[in-house]
Amino acid sequence: MFNRRGQGTIEYLVIIAIVVVIALVVVGLLLQAMNPAGGVTESTAKNTWRSSTPFAITDWAWPSGTDKNITLVLRNNTYESVNFVSVDMNVNKTATSGFDANGSAVNNVAAGQTFTVTVQTSSTQGVLGACVAGQRFSIPKEQIRIRYSTASISGVTRIQNALADITGTCS
């Protein structure tokens, strides 16, 4: 009769331990999902950008230093030529010229054509400023706009809003 007396207590403690472990796992997963510093990974952002139209941003790089600029590689993802006007990042951060692999200026972008755009970041105004080597950066999608026009609707400048942040590590 005395041999079975502690069995109920041990079963009770084991059940409580299992509940505590499950609760800790759930809390850990929630904290990881809600961590604002983690944000979107660079590979996820690039995958999202590759499918955007009319312009996809296929790659980006931001060298460290106070006078460096962020470089974006854009591709026309449509079936027609598109006139590139500018890339805007926040207030006062605009790139108005694109360049192909030979360094020639690009404004009229053929279907599937890739070109490079450099956005000046030397000013300390707004979200862009100096990029420190090894430091992570994230430019919110709400502050990224690509302006363009098409031959099918002449005289109208259209705006492509970003689908994802531009995020990465300063080189």
C-alpha positions, 0 to 999 in steps of 0.5 A, a space after each residue: 500500500 505504501 509502495 504506490 503512494 508516490 506514483 501520482 505525485 511523480 506523474 503529476 510532476 512529469 505532466 507539469 514539466 512537459 507543459 512547461 517545456 511546450 510553453 517555453 518552445 511556443 514563447 521562443 517561436 513567438 519572440 523569434 517571429 515578432 523580432 523587429 530587428 530580424 526583419 526579412 532576410 536578404 535572400 527572401 527580399 531578393 527573391 521577392 524583387 526578382 518577380 516584380 514588374 515592370 522593374 526587378 531589382 536583381 542585386 544590390 550592394 552598399 559599400 561602407 564609408 560616408 561617401 559611398 552609394 548604394 548600387 542597384 541592378 535593375 531588369 525590365 521584367 515586361 514584354 515591352 520597352 520601358 523608359 526608366 525615369 528614377 529610383 527614389 529612396 526616402 526624401 532627397 535620395 534619387 538616382 535619375 540615370 542608369 548604366 549598362 554593362 559598358 557604362 553607357 547611359 540607359 533610359 529606354 530599357 528593352 524587355 529583359 535588359 539589365 542595367 545598374 543604378 547608383 543612389 547617392 547616400 552621402 547626405 545624413 538626411 533621411 534614413 540613408 547615411 553612412 554604411 559601416 562595414 559589417 553592419 546590417 542595413 534595411 531600407 523600408 519598402 515604403 520609402 522605395 519607388 521606381 518612376 517610369 513611363 511606357 510607350 503605350 501610355 505616353 506622357 504619363 510617369 508611373 510609379 512602381 512601389 516596392 514589394 520588399 525592403 532592400 536589406 543586407 550587410 555593408 561591405 
